[in-house]
Amino acid sequence: MKIILTHEVSGLGTAGDVVDVRDGYARNYLVPRGFAIRWTKGGEKDVEQIRRGRKIREIASVEQANEVKGQLEGVKVQLAVRAGDAGRLFGSVTQADIASAIKAAGGPDVDKRRVEVGSPIKTLGAHQISVRLHPEVVANLGVEVVAA
């Protein structure tokens, strides 16, 4: 099935790409979650609009990505969330929470879709996350989760 990606999907492509995937993957995962739309001839206009939006948000060069990486790795991120007595969180820390905490700590504005968390953060303490700034540049930083 031919689809148009509306968001970046790891291992598949970035927003605005027209890709060919298996029918079940598109029908059961990508389209219901809003990561893609079905390809149509009229959808080609949407592709250009998605690409323009991506170009505005995108970091253009490897040098610029390395500069932002240096800024990110210099920031100490602390996130206050509600937690129980045993140190378990009520819910989990999302990519949007991490992106806003980076901005609040004085770091650069990071798109939440670029934040990659290995496993869901559900406990207090220090956690490692990565931010994919460019296909060749990944910034690793620590996030300290504390009780609010």
N, C-alpha and C positions, 0 to 999 in steps of 0.2 A: 504494500500500500504506500502511496506517495503522500507525504505530509509536509507541512511547513512548521518548523519549530518556532514557538513564540518565546521560549526561554532557553537558557543554556542547559543542555543535558550532557552530563559527563559521558564520554565515550561515543557520543552520537553527533554532536555539533552545537553550534551557537544559534542564537535567535536570528531568524531570517533565512536560515539554511533550508533548502528543499532536500529531503532525504527519503530513501526508500527503506521501510521497515516491515516486519511481519505484521499481518493483519491484527492478530490478537494483541500484540504489544501496543499498537496504535489505539485500537478500539477499547482495550481494557485498562490501559495505564496512562499513556500520553495525553490523549484527548480528554478524558474525564478530569484529569488533574490540571488542565489548562496549559500543559507544556507544549502542545501542538494543536494545529487545526488541519482538517483535511485539505488536500491540495485541490484547487479548482482553477480554471482559467481566470476567473475573477479574483482569485486569491493572489495572483501575481502582483496586483496593486498593493495588497497588504504587505507583501514581502519587502517592497521598497520602503514603505513606511517603517517597518520593523528595523530594517537595516539603518535608516537614518537615525532612529532613536538609539540604536546600539552604538553607532559611531560617536554620538554625543557623550555617552556614558563611558565609552571604552578608553582604556589607556593606550595611547598610540604606539609608543616605541618601548623597546627593552630598557633603554636608558631611563625613561620616565618611570617605568615599572620598578627598576632598581632603586630609584630615588624614593618612591612611595614605600618600598620595602624597608629602606633604612628608617624612614619616619615611623612605620608601624612597629618595627622591632625595638625602637627606642621608647615606645609608649608602655606604661604600666597600667594594665586594664584590671579594674576591680568592679565586680558586679554584685550588688546587694539584692538578694531574693528571699522570699519567705521559706523557712525550713522548719522541720520538726525537731524534736529533742535528739534524735539519733543522727542528725546531720543529713537526713534525706529531704529533698526539696518537695514542695507541693507543686507537682508538674515537672517541667524541665526547662532548661535554658535553650532558647531558640536562636537561629542565626540572626534574626532581626534584633533580639536583645543584645547580642554580641556586637553587631554593627553600631547600634546606638551607644553602647558602652565605650566603644573605641572613639567615637565622635565626642562623647562627653569627657573622655580622658585627655582630649587635646590632640587626638590623632586625625589623620585625613578621613574624609568622607568615603566610606566603603559600602559598596552595594551588597545587600544581604545575600544575594545569590552567589557571590564570590566567596563567602565564608563557608569553610568545610569543617564539620565536626565529625570526628571518627565514629564515636558512639554517643548516644544522647547523654547530656550532662544532667545527672539527677542527684548528685551529692555535692556537699561543700568541699572546698579545697582548691588546689591548683590543677588546672587542666590545660593541655596543649591543643591548640587549634591551628589551622592553616588558612591562609587567604590567597586564593589564586588570582593574582593581579594581571597576569599575561600568560599565554600558553607555555612560556618558558620560565616564568618567574613565580615562585611561591614564597610567601612570607609566613614564617612560623612564629607564633607568639603565645605567651602564657596568659591565661585568664584566671584570676583569683575570684572564686565564688564564695561570698561571705553571707552570713545570716543577716536579714534586715531587722 
